[in-house]
Amino acid sequence: MLTKSIKLFIHREPVLCIAALMALLSIIIVPPSFVYAEYIDLRVLCLLFCLMAVIAGFQDCGLFELMAKRMLTGEKTFRRVSILLVLLPFFSSMLVTNDVSLIAFVPFTVFVLNKTGRQDARIRIIVLQTVAANLGSMATPVGNPQNLFLYAHYSLGIGDFLSLLLPLTLVSLLLLTGAAALGGGERVSIAFAGGTALKHKKRFAVYAVLFVLCLLSVLRVLPYGILTAIVAVSLIIVSPRLLRRVDYGLLLTFVCFFIFSGNLGQLPAVHEALSRLISGNTLLCSALVSQGISNVPAAVLLSGLTSDWRGLLAGVDVGGLGTPVASLASLISMKYYFTLEDHRAGRYILFFTLVNAVGLAILLPIAALIV
């Protein structure tokens, strides 16, 4: 029974388990000391906690479902429906992270395609949604965990951040719109059962205020300690169950990688070797490392080895394309598609690989020109 539970946990939290193992190995080499306290970036952990809790509140109020229903209800060409379904996670991920966008919109997309009789388009649209969420999320500091971490780690200004990633986001938008527009021109009619109104409007108002406070804290207007206290107390009063929906596994993953990367910095030979490897090739190195361990831990690991924040930030964001583990959000949509009774795993993986390879081949050279 214990073995089964462990296997289930490893299956559910593979990156956390890898991060914990790496942290444990580094602790054996570099024994614990008071220096460990300096490894942990408390600001990043607090901001992640607050954002995840508030976004869970938005989900509870049906915000994402409401957005999708209002945009898709009525008679439209299937081409327009395809574009809307792909761009919903692209734009929503800028504020609510790539994984939350896919959790919200992939099941909704399957429902819409079943309703319109276009099950044949599921693989194409779900894969494009996955790419859209990964690329749209790079536009803002709160779009994904690696952006939030690097924005805080290098004390970036919003102008510096946008000047680097906005051009890549615009190119991504054009490419995705073009790919989504390949859908058929036949007209379809979509209607949804139930109303199109927010649930728990008073709670939603509270979550909206808390989200604005989160953004102010990201921009360093509001101290993160004050924000954390406000969010925690507000949720305890308004909806304490939301605190259970925070992804504490992600927070622990960050802690483990903070420890691992911090201990790595205590080993001069290793630090020097990795620094030489990444020196002058930050963009390419960070994109390649993301393919194997995903872009969030890649950002934490490599941030202690380079001052080239532009190459690292662009590398881990564009590097979210590629393998299914390059961005963990990709696994969310893949796992959901594989639960469908008539899924075609081989065709999905083939199309996923093709689309990601093309995206990576186009965006990496453009990123190299910008950084």
Stockholm file with secondary structure:
# STOCKHOLM 1.0

chainA/1-371         MLTKSIKLFIHREPVLCIAALMALLSIIIVPPSFVYAEYIDLRVLCLLFCLMAVIAGFQDCGLFELMAKRMLTGEKTFRRVSILLVLLPFFSSMLVTNDVSLIAFVPFTVFVLNKTGRQDARIRIIVLQTVAANLGSMATPVGNPQNLFLYAHYSLGIGDFLSLLLPLTLVSLLLLTGAAALGGGERVSIAFAGGTALKHKKRFAVYAVLFVLCLLSVLRVLPYGILTAIVAVSLIIVSPRLLRRVDYGLLLTFVCFFIFSGNLGQLPAVHEALSRLISGNTLLCSALVSQGISNVPAAVLLSGLTSDWRGLLAGVDVGGLGTPVASLASLISMKYYFTLEDHRAGRYILFFTLVNAVGLAILLPIAALIV
#=GR chainA/1-371 SS CHHHHHHHHHHHCHHHHHHHHHHHHHHHHSCCCTTHHHHCCHHHHHHHHHHHHHHHHHHHTTHHHHHHHHHHCEEEEHHHHHHHHHHHHHHHHHHHCHHHHHHHHHHHHHHHHHHHTCGGGHHHHHHHHHHHHHHHGGGSTTSSHHHHHHHHHTTCCHHHHHHHHHHHHHHHHHHHHHHHTTSCCCEEEECCSSCCSCSSHHHHHHHHHHHHHHHHHHTTSSCHHHHHHHHHHHHHHHCGGGGGGSCHHHHHHHHHHHHHHHHHHTCHHHHHHHHHHHTTCHHHHHHHHHHHHCHHHHHHHHHTTCSCHHHHHHHHHHTTSSSTTTSHHHHHHHHHHHTSTTCCHHHHHHHHHHHHHHHHHHHHHHHHHHC
#=GC SS_cons         CHHHHHHHHHHHCHHHHHHHHHHHHHHHHSCCCTTHHHHCCHHHHHHHHHHHHHHHHHHHTTHHHHHHHHHHCEEEEHHHHHHHHHHHHHHHHHHHCHHHHHHHHHHHHHHHHHHHTCGGGHHHHHHHHHHHHHHHGGGSTTSSHHHHHHHHHTTCCHHHHHHHHHHHHHHHHHHHHHHHTTSCCCEEEECCSSCCSCSSHHHHHHHHHHHHHHHHHHTTSSCHHHHHHHHHHHHHHHCGGGGGGSCHHHHHHHHHHHHHHHHHHTCHHHHHHHHHHHTTCHHHHHHHHHHHHCHHHHHHHHHTTCSCHHHHHHHHHHTTSSSTTTSHHHHHHHHHHHTSTTCCHHHHHHHHHHHHHHHHHHHHHHHHHHC
//
